[in-house]
Structures are given as C-alpha cells and as structure tokens.
Amino acid sequence: MSAHQQAAPAPVGGKLLNTATFVCGVLIAAMIAILFVRFIFGLGAVTNLNDGYPWGIWVVFDVVIGSAFACGGFSVAMLVYIFNKGQYHPLVRPALLASLFGYTLAGVGVIFDLGRYWNFWHILWPTYANPNSVMFEVALCISAYITVMWIEFSPVFMEKWGLKVQKKKLEKVLFFFIALGTLLPMMHQSSLGTLLVVMGGQVNPLWQTPVVPLLYLLSAVAIGYGVVLFESCVAASAYRREIEVYLLEPMAKIMLGVLAVFLVVRVVDLVWRGALGHAFSPSLEAFFFWLETALFVLPFLLVATTAARRNPARLFLAGVAIMLGGIFLRVNGFLIGYDTGPGWHYFPSIAEMLVTIGMFAIEVLAYIIITRRFPVLPREAAVEFKG
Amino acid sequence: MKPDQTSRRNFLRGVLAGGAAAASAVLPETACARDTLQRPPEGLGLLYDATLCVGCQACVAACKQANENPAEFTAMDKLWDTPLDTTGHTFNLIKMYRNGTMQTKDSELNGFSFMKTSCMHCADPSCVSACPVSAMIKDPVTGVVGYDPDACIGCRYCVAACPFGIPKYQYDSPTGKIGKCELCRHRHKDGHYSACAEVCPTGATLFGRTEDLLAEAKRRLALKPGEWTTIPRGRLAKPGETEKEAARWKGLLDQSYQAMVGNYQQHVYGETEYGGTQVLKLSAVEFEKVGMPNLPPKSSAATSETIQHTLYGGLVMPVAVLAGLTWFAKRNVVHDDETPKGDKS
C-alpha cells in the first residue's frame, strides 16, 4: 500500500494576487518601514524593551513560539519515517513547507532583535563558541535545522524544474537528512525551554523547573500536530478542498497521546517540587497558569471520541487550543512569570507587534505562492478555484 | 509481507527509541553534574559596608569618569547626572532604603540606609554561562567578569540571566553595547584599582583580594556595635604584603582611620550566594530590603550547565539518537520507495 500514491502532490494553481496576498503585502511593507527606523535609531526607538525585560515579543513570539509552531514538519515526518506510518505521507509536504518558513523567518527575525547584529556570524564561528551556553546550542541547532529542512524540501523544486537526475541522487541520501531533521528539533525545542534555567529565581516556580526541556519538547511535538490540524482545515477552506479527515482523525488521537504525557509530566513535576501552591495564590501568574492548563486540557473535551475527531470544526478548535496552550506555556515562562524586581514593566509597542505580524504575513504569503505554483498539497480531483 | 504487522512492530520500535530519547532528557544529575564554581584564590573584589557609606555618590561620579560614561538626566533642569538605576551608561549607583520618618541611619524602622549597586563578580556568573559567543568572560586569575563588545552579538541573554540585574544594554543606540562594572580592569595595568574604592572618603567601598576582604568583613561582624575600630580606606593590603607587591598599585598604603562599629546583620552578603561573589557586602538593614536577592548556594549556571552537559556532553547522546533515527528512516524511506507507484514523489 502506498497512501501517497493516491494523493500525489500537485500545484493548486490560481491567481497570486487576491485580497489575502494584498493584505499580506501591506503588512510586510509596514514591517519594513519599522525595521528601517529600528536599524537607524536602535532598539529603544521602536520597542518597549528595557533592562528588566530585555526580551520581548520578537524573541518570545517570533523565535520561541514561532519555531514551536513550525514543528508540524518535524512531528509529521517523525510519524511517517520513524514510526513508519506511511499513510500520513500526504501531510508531510504541506507541514514541512510551513516549518521551513517558520524556522527560516525565526532565523531571520532574530537579526532584528540582536543589538549587535553585524556580529551574528560569531555564533557559528568556533573561536567564539561557548558550549556551556544554552543559547549557543539553540542557535547552532536552529541554523543546522534550517539547512536540513531546505534539503528535505528541495525535491519539490527539483520536481517543478525537472531536475530528475539530481532528485534521484538526493533521494538516495534523503533518509539521513530526515533522521537529522528529526534529531535537531528535539535538541533545540527542548533547549528553548532550558533557556529559562539560568535565569534562576527570576522565573516563577510554576515555570522554572529542571524538566523544562522535556516539557518544551513534548509540547512542541503536540503543537506540531495541532498546527497540522489547523493548517489542513484552513487550507481546505481557503482552497475549497476536501479536508483529509481520514488522516486527521487518527493523527488527532496521537496528538492527544503526546498531550497526555505532557500533562502527566507537568503535574508530577509541580507536585514533586512542591510548586503547585503557587497556582493557588491570588496572582496574575496563577491566573495565566490556569489559562494555559485549561487550553492544554481542552482538546480532550473536544476530540476525545472517534466521532468527535471526524468533525472538522472540532479538529480545528482542538488544534487552536493546543497552539494557544503552547503560546501561554512560553509567554508565561519568559514574560508573565519572569520578574526582575519592582518597577519593571513590559508590554509590546504597536511597532513591535507590527513587525511580528509582518513576519507572519511573509509566512502566509509565501505559503500561498508556493502551494499555488509548486507540488506541495495532495492532488485533488476537483480543484474548483481555478482563477 | 504483511504491512500492518511490520508497521506495528516498527511503530513500537520507534516508540522505544523516542522513549529512550525522552528518558535521557530527565536523567538524574550524575556523571555530567557540574558543581557550582568557586572563587579563584587570587580573585579581586570589593567590600561595601553600608554602615560606613554616607551616600555622597563620589564613587558614582568616579565610575562615570573612569569608564567615560555620559551623564544621564532624569530631572527637568539637566544640570547634573541623576540616573535612577544602573544602565548601559551607569555601571555603579548608590541606592537608598527609606522607612517611616527616616530619622536614624541604618535603622530598618523609621530609618534609612544606602546600598551600592554594581557587578558582584560572581564565582559562577550566570552571564558568562549564558553568553553564546564568549563575550562575557571570567578572568581565571583575577576573577573579574569582563565584557568584550567586539565579540558580543547583542542578544541580551546576560541581561535576562543575571540575578542582580547588572549587565544592561544601551537601547538608545543603533550600535548599543552591554554596560557593566568590570572592576576597572582597564586601569589595573597603570596601577589604578577600582575608581569607586579609590575615591571613597569613608572606606565604605574597599578594594582588595576577596579572601582578605572576607576576613576583614568577618572581623567587623565579630566586633561589638558602637565600639571604635580601625577602618582601612582605598585598598586593603593582603597580610604580610611585600613592598614590591604593594608597588603594583598606586596610592597611599595606609589611609585607615577610626570609626564606630555598625549594628550589622550577621551575614556577609556574597560569601555563599550562588557559590559566592567577589564583591562582598555588609549591612545593618536586612539584605532583601536593600535590594539584594536571597540566593541559594547553588548557582543557576551549575543547574543549567548540568542539564546541557547531560544531554550534549561529548555529543554522545545526540549521535546515539541520530544513529537510531537514521536506521529507522533508512528502513522506512526505502520501504516507501520500493512500493510500486504510478507517480514519482
């Protein structure tokens, strides 16, 4: 059996200029204007960053959350190639595409935030290396992963441009890149959590734990499946395609399994460290802890039964819930539960938000262009929207 | 071939591999445990005694001059330097604790007290552990935590990591640097020690080897509050210091005077916090009330590096997991290709 045989990838086709791409273009233009100011006058000119909150949404949203959202490719590829669940093959390419852009933009976006960006290459230069630094591991690993993902995705371009010989050669060694592409996200998604450890007591005990790498890894895998649910539903509705419920139903079940492991680790850790008391204090941190936890529990209420998992609306909502849970786990650790003493406050400026939105717009725009022109989404008999 | 069985078996194997990878992430801190680092024996530092400080801010002005930092205005008239906290342009500041009527110095109730804010030069600094490009380096001999702007990428992880909130970034500049006290290491070769200690009129800030400063701090704690004692100023000589050793530093050797012993908290701040710091502090008011955080003896750098080295030490774990993943991927990708297909994908 070969599931992908019945649904080989093909370009969706259609016009590239429409309302969605136009809005994306405007948002991207706004972002470029703000970045112009940032690079001429410094970070203080456009952001609300300060020494009590040196990391704002450009780090926490664009990189920490953005890369977790880009775990769809990793999560699905792991299912197909490591756990040999070939039937999910049609989901690999679209998921990988979203991951490719998510990560590439996280890598580019971090330049905007670097105060001394012209030195960014130091992170890859051996004489500057500090292997004790969690950030060093994250940066190196993400850079490597972006390269690996472009290699994993390159058959798409080779198919489009008819490079058959090159594609054959690449396919012979592709298994190694697929393995590497599974290892690298495991490494840096966990390390993104470990970034918190050195901050010590400044991070609320609800999020400061030695098992934080495991929590971030498990949640990233679960978010990966959640994002695929979300994207499949959005792509299906935007392109007027049929939703691949026969694939999403069992995948949602796997997602619940990973999520269950995550929740068990989360609760056992809180109880073990005696940190659960903080969740019952009348504080902002406690409120956001419960919000985060509720969002992680919500998928169990939405898609617990097979019948529920066949309902696209429920699948979509479960995907959104797990994505929001992932947002709050990370925002809570890095911003809401991060306290450097009295007097320090941070809320992102409009300009900061516009840059983050602009980066998202690039992702959406690129996804539309590539899926319309390159063989990514599974071929469908009736593509109605031929503009 | 029965694909269902094979796939189930592979799935289980995959689960095992994944489980092993996940389990390795929570291995107990054993082989790779990284202990909290200790102060180097010849480490240099400061002793700040809040009971001797008169809040004149001479050290703040001297620090600005020594580090060529601009004045920072917070008052409308912009007549003199009035930073409200340390910043990327202010590396040292005397802050004030106030309570009630503020009648008595060094009294927690209805009193006031001063506290110096500057780099503590930790034995096991979070900023050094955090920095991805080795721009923050602890000198192995002097123990001074120095900053190299030419290496720095400006990620500000050091700012986020420091429990004292010391490294600060210059947000007002397109080429901003990190600013922090480096114990005036750039002046050491000319025989000048830390400018703050050099100018302190009361010996509240004293420069020396941390080991000697710690002994001096403990001497003061052992005295009876209110009695008179000899207080050194400027630099504290090490016991049995030779003339040649003394000649390394400029300035009068003996600037000591008689002062009254303060009503100290029986705690040398920095003796054990995070494995110890090279800047030590004495205070009559509880340390947490004057802005010094309550820190455990184990550094967060040790916890963080233990996790990192357990997972990545010698790249053993990543290579092992990669080998396993490659094995599965090779099997499953080949399996994928060998199936008859009408379409190339």
Interface residues (C-beta under 8 A of the other chain):
Chain A: M1 S2 H4 Q5 A8 P9 F39 I40 F41 G42 L43 G44 T47 L49 N50 D51 G52 P54 W55 M78 V80 Y81 I82 F83 N84 K85 G86 H89 D113 L114 G115 R116 Y117 N119 F120 H122 I123 Y128 A129 N130 P131 N132 S133 V134 M135 F136 E137 A139 E159 E171 L174 F175 F176 I178 A179 L180 T182 L183 M186 M187 S190 S191 T194 L195 V197 V198 M199 G200 G201 Q202 P210 V211 P213 L214 L217 L218 Y338 T340 G341 G343
Chain B: P3 T6 S7 N10 F11 G14 V15 A17 G18 A21 A22 A25 V26 D85 T87 G88 S126 S129 A130 C131 P132 V133 S134 A135 P149 D150 A151 C152 I153 G154 C155 R156 Y157 V159 A160 A161 P163 G165 K168 Y169 Q170 Y171 D172 S173 P174 T175 G176 K177 I178 G291 P293 N294 L295 S300 A301 T303 S304 E305 I307 Q308 H309 L311 Y312 P318 V321 L322 L325 T326 F328 A329 K330 R331 N332 V333 V334 H335 D336 D337 T339 P340 K341 G342 D343 K344 S345
